[in-house]
Amino acid sequence: MSLLLRWRFFVFLAGIMLALLWPLHALVQGYYLDSLSRKNAQTLDLFVANLSGTLKQYEVLPPILGRLPEVQNALLNPQQADAREAANHLLNRIQQQTRADVVYLLDTSGSAIAASNWQHARSFVGHNFAFRPYFTEALAQRTGTFFGLGNISDKRGYYVGNAVYVDEVVVGVLVVKVDLDFTESLWGAAPERLIVTDNRGVVILASEADWRFRASRPLNATELAQVAQIRPYASTEPQALALQENQWLRFEQTLAQTGWTVSVLVPRQALAVQVRTAMAVATASMLALLLVLGLLMQRRRHYLERIALAADARRELEQRVEQRTLDLQNLNQRLREEVLERENTRQALLRTQDELVQAGKLSALGVMSASISHELNQPLAAIRSYADNAKIFLQQQRWPEAGNNLELITALTDRMASIIKHLRAFARRDPQASEHVALQPAIEDALALLANRGHELGVDISRDIPDATLWVEAGETRLRQVLGNLLANALDALAEQAQPRRLELITRQHDGWVCLLIRDNGQGFSEDALLQAREPFFTTKTSARGLGLGLAICDSVIRSLGGRLEFANCAQGGACVELYLKPIDSSVNLQAREDGV
Ligand code: ADP
């Protein structure tokens, strides 16, 4: 999933959660409102029951008290001080027993003739209460009730009045005033507020002292006139109750017997706090859920990415292995082809080299043929003359001379056989593998083949070669061919030179090599020859004497034997050729094989 898509998904989720918060808010509010109204309904029930019970408890008192003889006697004989005093005492006793606020007795004009508080400074006795509705109602033979501020006591109270009958004639009115202040104190210090309003909407009881006698609604003219007449409140024009309705939740119940309304006001703040707490918890839970969801998604994404990476890596590896295998196959194929090609080339090279060596050999033989034929012709001519002489000696029966001639013939044939033997060793085809070859016989063979020419040129050949055989790693024929070439070149150079002509052959062993130094006192290598002598067909000689193959073949042959050839000019003049060969330990002396041509 791309980053953009993921963010979109999260914003979408957060949007859904936010959208869910509104119905949740309504639900939570409904729940708390419901539980609040249930709780307050119970409180209201209890309070109303308590208030109603209190009122009822006192409403039964006046009819009963009106039947008491002291009460009736005082009303019938208001001038008698003892009758009034008896009534005063009685009413005081009753007030104390019933815990009413004041119990008092009015005559038919509304004046108090006896009262439970007759001894108090603010005694009701002597005051007229004809303006109070409980009096007028009682005179009309109904139970008169009234809640208001006492004009003498200046204290609120609930008044209940009933007519006192003597022989079914109304002789006065007995009133019980009940103090309801304690009902307010019942409410305590709860954050909820209590108000009780009368049927004019004026607060008569309130847990908040400031709210008492405030009008919860505007009073109409009739009501205002009534208030002016009966004076239930501290003022005839009650001030409005400044209540910010939106800050309160109101729960109401009507008190049927008085027409009062009992209200419990709960600060909305309380509900808001509960709702806010619940919403905070819900939001935190949702965020936690979102977080967990996010983490899970992230883990899933990582897991999927890891799988994808692993799959990619595997695929790449497989591709690389495939490619590598293909490369290797191609390489293998190419190598096989190259090996085949090289093998073919090597074979061709070997063939060419072999043929070249052979050609060089034949060329050398061609050059040497004159010397060889001279070498062979000389003994042959001698044999002929010895044989002719021997024939004559035999005819003359000169046996000892004939025998001497035959011995000379034998010696000459031995010499010829030796020449032919050297020639065979020189001309035969060598096996390619190197052998253990004795250096001195090879030098002697090469010199023998060139002896005649050397003799003709009057070359002084000196040797500095040890007697002990020097064994080297070489091929019998190849070594002879190389030595023959080098010595022939020296004789060629000496032929160009006036007497004295010298040829030196020196062997040395140093640095793990056996070195044969061939030094002549000819004109030496020309500058070109020093640089190009190894190159095939480089020659400074006439075509009759040289093809320019000699040193090229020598160099190639010696290198194939693991040795090396070096050319230089001597300080005192003449050529100086060094032939380096690998020595063989004389303890593993192997006899060279004699192969046929
Ligand atoms: P070729 O003998 O047929 O000329 P080589 O390969 O044997 O061919 O010799 C190449 C050349 O090296 C010769 O032509 C000659 O110029 C030079 N060279 C070889 N040996 C000697 C030597 N001993 N003294 C002077 N020059 C030599």
Residues whose N, C-alpha, C, O or C-beta is under 5 A from the ligand:
A	BS01	ADP	N489 A490 A493 G522 G524 F525 A529 A533 F538 T539 T540 K541 R545 G546 L547 G548 L549 G550 L551 A552 A575
